[in-house]
Amino acid sequence: MKERVRFAPSPTGPLHIGGVRTALFNYLYAKKNKGTFVLRIEDTDQKRKVEESEEYIFESLKWAGISPDESVKKPGSFGPYRQSERQSIYKKFIKVLLEKKGAYYAFDSAENLSAARTLAEKETGAFKYNYLNRGSFDNSLNCSEEETLKRILSGASYTIRLWVLPDVEVISEDEIRKTVRVNSNELEDKVLVKADGTPTYHLANVIDDHCMKITTVIRGEEWLPSLPIHTLLYEFYGWEKPKFVHLPLILNPSGKGKLSKRDGDKNGYPVFPIAWKKEFDGYKEKGFLPEAHLNYIAQLGWSTKAEDEIMSLREIVFEFDLKDVQKGGARFDYDKAKWVNQQHVQRLKQKEMEALIKEHRPDLTNTFDVGEISKISELIQERVVLLNDIHGLCALFLEAPAAYDEKALQKILKLDISNLISEIKTLVDKNQLESLKDAVFLFCKEKEIGVGGIMQTLRVAVVGSLSGPDIIEVIKVIGKSSTLDRLEMLKKHI
Ligand code: GLU
C-alpha cells in the first residue's frame, strides 16, 4: 500500500521549531517510502484561528523546501484539506456515533461544569467527566430517549461526549514506544462535538485520517495522551488504525523543560522558520540556509548512522529510518545549529556562494568586476557562519577600517611603526601586487627582520584587526591605491 502521511497544524499562529520538525519527519518518511505528504489545516477551533497563519505555514514549508504533495493549494482526491470545509463529512459520522451508542448528549451548563470542576480539583486535584460521575450530570444517559429528543427539538444547547466503557484495557501501538496500555477508567468522556455542532480535534482528526487514507501518523509527543481516545474511536467505527509515531519533545538548551518562545527571546535564537508578522525573525532572517536548518532540525530526535552528519535533504531522505528516532527528549542547541549552517556554507559551490554574496552585498558590483567578486567570495566563504555575516565580511573590501582593534594596535606599536609603514608603502608602490608577497619576504631577508611585523602592520592598516582572510589576497582585490591610502591612514592615526 502506498504510504500517506500528513502534517496537520492548527492555524493558531506561526510554526514553532517543533512544528517544522513534525512536518520534516512526515516529509522524510513520505519521500523515503515514495509516499504522499499531505498538509491538512486543522481549523476546527475557529476562535483560536489566526488569519495569517495558514499562509505562513505554506510559506515556511516552501522556504524550507518541504512543500506538501497534497494540500489546500494542490488538492488531490481526498479534499477538502481544511477541516472547516469538511463539516458535511463529519455530520455523517456523528450520526453513526449516536445511533450506535458510542457517544451521548450532554446538556450540562458551563456554570455547572465549572462548579463541578472547582469542587473536584479541591477534593482530588483533578476533574474528569467519566464513568464515575456521569450519572450525576445532565446528559442523555440519565434521561429517556423521548426526553432527550424533546430537549433537542426545543433548542437546548448540548455537546456530544465519547461514551467510554469502564474497565476496558485500551491497547494502542506506537512505533517508538511500542505497546501503550491504558485502563479506560483513566480516560475521560471527551467532548467530540461542540455546542455549535462542529467536531473537536479528536473526532475530526480521526475521521480525517481515516477518510484521507493516512497510513502513518507522525506527530509530537504531546499528542500521546490522546492516543487511547483515538484508539477507541477507530475501534468504535471498525476502522483499521494507521501506524502511530510520537516524536520526542524538543527541550530547551538546559535540558530542563520544553523549548519555548520565551526561552528563544531571552537567549537570542529564533524559534520560527521565517519572520512572523515583522515582529519576530525566523531562521531565514537570521541567515540560515534552508537545507542547513533542516539538517539540524532532523537531528532533533533522530540520529544518522552515516559518518558525516552534514547532509543535504536528499541525503537525509536516503538515510532516514523511523527506527533511529529516539524516545527521550531532544535538547536544542543553537550553537550546533549555527555550526551546521557554517558547514553547509563551506560546501556551497563557487557559483552558489557568489550568488549569495551578490544578494547580501549588491553594492560590491559597483566597485568590483566578476573575477574580483569571485575572489572575494573565495576569501570569505569559510568565515561565514550565518549568511548575514556576509555583509560585514565584505565591508573590508569596500571601506577602510572604521576603527582599529586596540590589542592589535598595541602589538604593532612595539615595532618601529612609522618607518615600517613608510617602507611597506614603498614595497606596495614599487611592486606588482602579484609578486608583493615575494617582495616582502626578500625585503625582510635583506633587512634581517621577521616577516610577522610587516604582515601584522599591513593587516591592521587594511582590515583594522589581526584577524581576517589572507591579507595579500585581500590587497590584490582592493588594489594598490586603496592599500596605500589605508597605510597612510594608519600612519596618521598613530
Ligand atoms: N492539529 C494538531 C496540532 O496542531 C495535530 C495533531 C495531530 O497531528 O494529530 O498539532
Boltz pocket constraint, residues with backbone or C-beta under 6 A from the ligand:
constraints:
  - pocket:
      binder: B
      contacts: [[A, 6], [A, 7], [A, 8], [A, 9], [A, 10], [A, 42], [A, 205], [A, 218], [A, 219], [A, 220], [A, 223]]
      max_distance: 6.0
